[in-house]
Amino acid sequence: MHKLLKKGLKTGLYVLLIFILAFGGIIAYMYFSADMCVPEIEEEVPRYKLTEEPDYRQWGDNYLRKSESGLWELKVSGGA
C-alpha cells in the first residue's frame, strides 16, 4: 500500500510539473508574440475643445455624462 501511494504521489507531481511548464510556455508565447507597437494615426484628427465638468465631458459631438440615476452614459459619433 505504501509503495502504491508513493508511486501515485510521484506520478501526480510529474503531471503537475508538466501542467505548470505547459501553462508557462503558453503565457510566454502569448507575451512574446504580442504586437506592443503604438499605432500611428494616418488621418487628420479634428481639433475640438474638450469641455470638462465634474459629471460631464464633451469633445465635438461625443460626450460622457453621469445620469440622474448615477450611471455613466456615453455617446460616440463618427465613422467605423
GROMACS elastic network, one bead per residue, 0.5 to 0.9 nm:
[ bonds ]
;  ai    aj funct       b0    kb
    1     4     6  0.51322   500
    1     5     6  0.62973   500
    1     6     6  0.86444   500
    2     5     6  0.52130   500
    2     6     6  0.61658   500
    2     7     6  0.86060   500
    3     6     6  0.50453   500
    3     7     6  0.60294   500
    3     8     6  0.85032   500
    4     7     6  0.51278   500
    4     8     6  0.60800   500
    4     9     6  0.85669   500
    5     8     6  0.50867   500
    5     9     6  0.61045   500
    5    10     6  0.85419   500
    6     9     6  0.51745   500
    6    10     6  0.61558   500
    6    11     6  0.86582   500
    7    10     6  0.50832   500
    7    11     6  0.61659   500
    7    12     6  0.85487   500
    8    11     6  0.51340   500
    8    12     6  0.60610   500
    8    13     6  0.86134   500
    9    12     6  0.50186   500
    9    13     6  0.61833   500
    9    14     6  0.86773   500
   10    13     6  0.52009   500
   10    14     6  0.63495   500
   10    15     6  0.87700   500
   11    14     6  0.51035   500
   11    15     6  0.62451   500
   11    16     6  0.86291   500
   12    15     6  0.51078   500
   12    16     6  0.61465   500
   12    17     6  0.85858   500
   13    17     6  0.60619   500
   13    18     6  0.85776   500
   14    17     6  0.50493   500
   14    18     6  0.61749   500
   14    19     6  0.85636   500
   15    18     6  0.51387   500
   15    19     6  0.61500   500
   15    20     6  0.86697   500
   16    19     6  0.50269   500
   16    20     6  0.61608   500
   16    21     6  0.86086   500
   17    20     6  0.51216   500
   17    21     6  0.61406   500
   17    22     6  0.85344   500
   18    21     6  0.51417   500
   18    22     6  0.60412   500
   18    23     6  0.85023   500
   19    22     6  0.51429   500
   19    23     6  0.60667   500
   19    24     6  0.85172   500
   20    23     6  0.51264   500
   20    24     6  0.60594   500
   20    25     6  0.85224   500
   21    24     6  0.50523   500
   21    25     6  0.60684   500
   21    26     6  0.86386   500
   22    25     6  0.50278   500
   22    26     6  0.62361   500
   22    27     6  0.86844   500
   23    26     6  0.51497   500
   23    27     6  0.62560   500
   23    28     6  0.86114   500
   24    27     6  0.51132   500
   24    28     6  0.60596   500
   24    29     6  0.85299   500
   25    28     6  0.50677   500
   25    29     6  0.60651   500
   25    30     6  0.85840   500
   26    29     6  0.51253   500
   26    30     6  0.62021   500
   26    31     6  0.86084   500
   27    30     6  0.51748   500
   27    31     6  0.61252   500
   27    32     6  0.86726   500
   28    31     6  0.50939   500
   28    32     6  0.61095   500
   28    33     6  0.83890   500
   29    32     6  0.53837   500
   29    33     6  0.59083   500
   29    34     6  0.84686   500
   30    33     6  0.53108   500
   30    34     6  0.61120   500
   31    34     6  0.55681   500
   31    35     6  0.89314   500
   32    35     6  0.82295   500
   33    36     6  0.89819   500
   35    38     6  0.87024   500
   41    44     6  0.78449   500
   41    45     6  0.83561   500
   42    45     6  0.89295   500
   46    60     6  0.87523   500
   47    60     6  0.85160   500
   48    59     6  0.60491   500
   48    60     6  0.55549   500
   49    58     6  0.81789   500
   49    59     6  0.61644   500
   49    60     6  0.71139   500
   50    57     6  0.71430   500
   50    58     6  0.57719   500
   50    60     6  0.76045   500
   51    56     6  0.77973   500
   51    57     6  0.54576   500
   51    59     6  0.64617   500
   52    55     6  0.81687   500
   52    56     6  0.61259   500
   52    58     6  0.67563   500
   52    59     6  0.89815   500
   53    56     6  0.50248   500
   53    57     6  0.61830   500
   53    58     6  0.89670   500
   54    57     6  0.80570   500
   55    64     6  0.80800   500
   55    65     6  0.55830   500
   55    66     6  0.52656   500
   55    67     6  0.83864   500
   55    72     6  0.86565   500
   56    63     6  0.72441   500
   56    64     6  0.57428   500
   56    66     6  0.65324   500
   57    62     6  0.84064   500
   57    63     6  0.55019   500
   57    64     6  0.51599   500
   57    65     6  0.63533   500
   58    61     6  0.71974   500
   58    62     6  0.57260   500
   58    64     6  0.64928   500
   58    65     6  0.84151   500
   59    62     6  0.53465   500
   59    63     6  0.62871   500
   60    63     6  0.78985   500
   61    75     6  0.80335   500
   61    76     6  0.73558   500
   61    77     6  0.64366   500
   61    78     6  0.87080   500
   62    74     6  0.76096   500
   62    75     6  0.53654   500
   62    77     6  0.60388   500
   62    78     6  0.89214   500
   63    73     6  0.80605   500
   63    74     6  0.58437   500
   63    75     6  0.53782   500
   63    76     6  0.69181   500
   64    72     6  0.67888   500
   64    73     6  0.56251   500
   64    75     6  0.65615   500
   64    76     6  0.87460   500
   65    71     6  0.83634   500
   65    72     6  0.55517   500
   65    73     6  0.52998   500
   65    74     6  0.66327   500
   65    75     6  0.88847   500
   66    69     6  0.79907   500
   66    70     6  0.58993   500
   66    71     6  0.56053   500
   66    73     6  0.61125   500
   66    74     6  0.89254   500
   67    70     6  0.53192   500
   67    71     6  0.54907   500
   67    72     6  0.61130   500
   67    73     6  0.67928   500
   68    71     6  0.75114   500
   69    72     6  0.88985   500
